[in-house]
Amino acid sequence: MSGRVTRLPEDVAELVDRVPDSDLAPCMYFLAITVLSGVDVADSAELATALTELRERGSVSAGHRLEVGSRLAQLEQRAFIAGRRGDDEARDRAFFQARAVNCLVHVVGAGSGAVIAREPRDRLREAAYEAAIAFRGTPAVVSVLNRYAG
């Protein structure tokens, strides 16, 4: 058990470790769908394409991984700009949407080479952490993990 997920309450890290290896991919997929829908960023064409590809092929092409990473950068930039303008509501909305997209970044292995090279369980740990931040709490993450943790 390692990573930022150990900072979360409700034994989220333990739940991640209890997900069987054979269920890691479907658990990550369901977690990504849940957080993107819950935080209201699921209507992005880039994200929908990546999720469809993940569901149908079990992986996402390099080009679509780049698009997911680009969407994350856009949301983080939007949060930064809103913060500089003093628009706290827009800053928070963009920040939490960015955390939801960062969950997907970890699920599909987008981003830096370090993210791509991570083992599936480590990617689930990071995805669960980002999802909990996006949701501003752990109940939805715990619900998803409980479906697979047994």
N, C-alpha and C positions, 0 to 999 in steps of 0.2 A: 504494500500500500504506500503510494507516494504521490507527490504533486499537490497542487492547490486544492484539490478536492477534499483533502484531509482537514481543511479549515471550515468545511461546511458542517452544519448541525445534522441531526437525525440520521447519523451513521450512513451518509450517502457513500462515503468511500468504501465501507463494508459491503454495501449493496452492489457497488460496481464490481468488487472482487468476487461476489457470489454469482454473477452472471456467467453461465457456462460459455466456454470458448465458442461452441457452435452457435450460440445466440448473440454473440457480440455484434455482428453486422446488422441483424434485424433490430436489435435494441437501439443501436446508434441511429438507424434510419427512422425508427418511430420517435426517438427523442428529438431528432432534427425537425421532423414534421410537426411535432407537438409544440416546440418552442417557436418555430417560424409562424405557425398559425396563431399561437397565443399572444405573440408580441406584434402581430399584424405586419409582417414583412413577406408573407407567403405569396403575395401577388406579383412579385418580381419575376419577369420572364427568365432571367439568368438563373435564379434559384430554382424555379420550377423545372427548368431543363436539367439542371444538375441532379435534382431529386428523382426525376423520371429516369434518367440514365442510371442512377444508383440503384433504383428499384428493378429496372429491367436487365441491367448487365452486371450489377454487383460492384461496379466501379464507375468512375467519372473520367472522361477524357481530359487530357492536359489543358486543352483550350477552355473547357468548361470550368475546370478548377481555377484557371486564371480569372475567369469572369466572376466566380464566387469571391475570390480574393479582392478583385477590383470593387465589387459591391461593398465589401467590408471597408475598404479604404474610403469610399465615397461617404459612407455613413459616419465613419470616425471623423472625417473632415467636416461634415455637416454639423456634428456635435461640437467640434472645436469652434467653428465659426459662430454658431448660435451662442456658445458660451462667451465669446468675445463681444458679441452684440448685447449680452445681458439677457438673452431670451432663454431663461431657465427651463421653461416647458419644452421648447424645441430641442434644447441641448439634451435634456433627459430622454426624450422620445428617441432621438437619434442614437444616443449612447446605448440604450437598452436594445434597440433594434440591431445595433452593431454587435452587441454581445450575442444575440440570437444568430446572426450570420456567422459570427466566429465559432459558434457551436457547429454549424455546418462545415466551416473551414476544417475543423478537426475531424469531423466525420468523413469527409471526402478526401482528406489529405492535401488540401490546398495550402497555399502559403509557402513558407520557406522549406528548404530541403529537410530541415530538422523535423518539421511536422509530417512530411511525407514518409520519412523513414521510421516513424514511431510504430510500435506494435499496436495492434487493434485495442487491447485493453487500456493502454496509455492514452490512446485517442479518445476512448470512451470516458476516461477520467477527466480529461480536459474538456470534452464536450459537455459532460454533466456539470462541471464547474461553471462554464459559460452560460449554460441553460439556466442554472440557479440564479446567476446574476441577472440575466435577462428577465426572468420571472419575478425578481426581487424576493425570492424565497425558494424553499426546496420542495414544497408539497407536490407540485406537478412532476418534478424530476423523480422524486421518491415513488410516485405512482407508476411512472414508466419503468423504472428499474425493478420495482416489485413484480411487474408482469413477467420479467425474465429471470429474476434472481431466485425464484422458487420459494 
